[in-house]
Amino acid sequence: MEFNDVHVPLSNLIGRPGDGLNLTKSAFSWTCSSIGAAAVGKMRAAFELAYDFAKNEKRSGPVPVLEYQNAGYMLADIKTRIEAGRYFAWKAADHFDKTGGMDRELSNMVKIYNSELSVQTVYDAMRLVGVDSYGDRTKLGPIMQDVLCFPVYDGGNMGVRRRHLHEMLLNPTYDHLAAAENRNSVAL
């Protein structure tokens, strides 16, 4: 989409002159919590596929794959990651709401954490299932394609770290305990 010689009336201005960067950061921070939650959904779908595989597949052995310690440990680790990610996504969204979207610390953190966690988690589910991850038997391959976009979506995690979190840490009014108490991390 390209606009040439477009004139927008001053009455249509959002915010005040100079507010553009903060408005953009707020918009991206709102979507960060959503990405954190979407990553949880994809991890959960991968777990369910891997768990079903491990319960029902023997792979030429005498018992289902789930009965072997390594498979059970992998699934336990995957499930633990999902729950940690789920609670973090909930906390970030709740904090964003309770601060009226003014404190963006947790929403940015959960986008980074859960998006990167989802890649590792889906990869581990694929390792458990093996080559069938790419076949018609499971849908793990398409799930992996989906989660690979999360770390680069909405500016990318490196940009979020630099433009949001690092900038916040450099602010002399930063309070590292504020998010735990649903307060703004940086004085407004």
N, C-alpha and C positions, 0 to 999 in steps of 0.2 A: 504494500500500500504506500502510495507516495502522495504527498500534498504539496502543491506549488501555489504560491501567492494566496495562502489561506489567511484570512483575518478573523480572529475570534474576539468577540466583544469582551471587554474587561469584566462585565457582569458574569461571564462564564468562567472566570478564573477560579481555580480550586486553591484554597489557601491564600497566602500572601506572596508577593514576589520574594524569592529566596527560599521558599518552603519546599521546593520540588524534591530535593534530595531526601528530606525527612519523610515526605509523603511516599516516595518510592520505597524507602526502607520499611515503612509501615506496611505497605502492600506486600512486599516480599516476605516480611516476618509473619504476616497472617497466613500466607501459603506454606510457610515452613512447618507449622504445626500440622497442616493437612498432609504434607509429604511424610512427616514422621508417622502419622497414623496409617497412611497408605503402605508404608514400608512394613508396618506390623501385619497388615492384611496379607501382603505377599509372603512374608515369612511364615505366617500361619498356613497359608495354602501349600507352601513347600513342605512344611512339617507334616501336614495331613497326607500328602502324597507319599512321602518317605515312610511315614509310620504305617500306612496301609501296605506298602510294599514289604516292609520288614515283618509285618504280622503274617503275610500270606505267601511270601516267596521263600522257597527252600534253597534255591541255587545249587541243586544237586546234592545237598546235604540232608541229614536225617531229620532236622528240625527247622522251623522258620528262622530266618536271619535274625529276628528280634531276640532270639534266645542266646545269641552270642554276645558276650560282654561288650565288645567294641561297638556293635550296632546300638545296643542299649545305652551305652555311655554317650554316643554321638547324639542320639535322640534326646537324651536328658539335657545335654548341653544346648541343643537347638531350642528346646522348650523353655529352658531358663532364659536364653537370650530374648525369646519372644515376650516373655512376661516382663522382663526388665524394660524392653522397648515399649511395651504397651503402657506400663505405668509412667514411664517418662513422657510418652506422647500425651497421656491424660493430664499429667501435672503441667506440662508446657501449655496446653490449650486452656486449662483452668486458670493458670497464672496470667496468660494473655488476657483472658476475659476479666479477671479480678482487677487487673491494672488498667482496664479500658484500652488495651492495646498499646499503652504507653511504655511498658517494659517488654523489650523484645529478646532479652537474654536467653530464656529457656526455649523459646520457639526456634531461635537460630541454632541453639545447641542440639535440640532434638532432630532437626533436619540433618545436621551433620552426622550425629551419632547413629540414628536409625537408618539413614540411607546407606552408610558404610557397613553397618551391622547387617543389613538385609542382604547385601552382596555376599558377605562371608557366610551367612546362614543358609542362603539358597545354594551356594557352592557346596557347603557341607552336606546338605540334603542330596545334592547330585552325586557327591562322592559315595554316599551310602548306597544309593540306588545303582550307581555305575552307568554303563553305556546306555542302558534303557532310558536314562534321563532325556536323551535326545529323540527317542522313538515315539511312536504313537501311544505306547503303553502308559507313559506319564506325560504330564504337561510341565515338567520342571524346566525344560529348555526355554519355552516362552516366558515363564516366570522370571528366569534369569535375564532374559532380554529386557523385561520390564524394569527390574530392579537396577540394572546397570545405568539407567537414565537418572535415577534419584540423586546420586552424588554430583551430577553435572547440571541438573535442572535448576531453574531460577537463579542463575548467576554462578553456580558451581560452589562446591564446598570450600575451595581455597579462597574464593572471593568473599564468601560469607564469613569465613574466619578473619579475613583481613579487614573488610569494610564494616563489619558489625561487631564481632567479638573482640578483636584486638583493639579496635578503636575505643570500645567501651572500657577495656582494661586499662587503657592509657589515661582515661578520664580521672582527674584527681578526686572526684566525688563518688567514684565507684564503690559500692558496698557489696562485698562478696556474699554476705548473708541475706541480703534483701529478697532474693528470689525464693528462698526457702520459707520466707514469711509473707509472701505475696505482696511485697513492696517493690517500688521502682529501684532498680540497681544503680541508676545514675540520677543524681539530683536534676530535676527539670527546671 
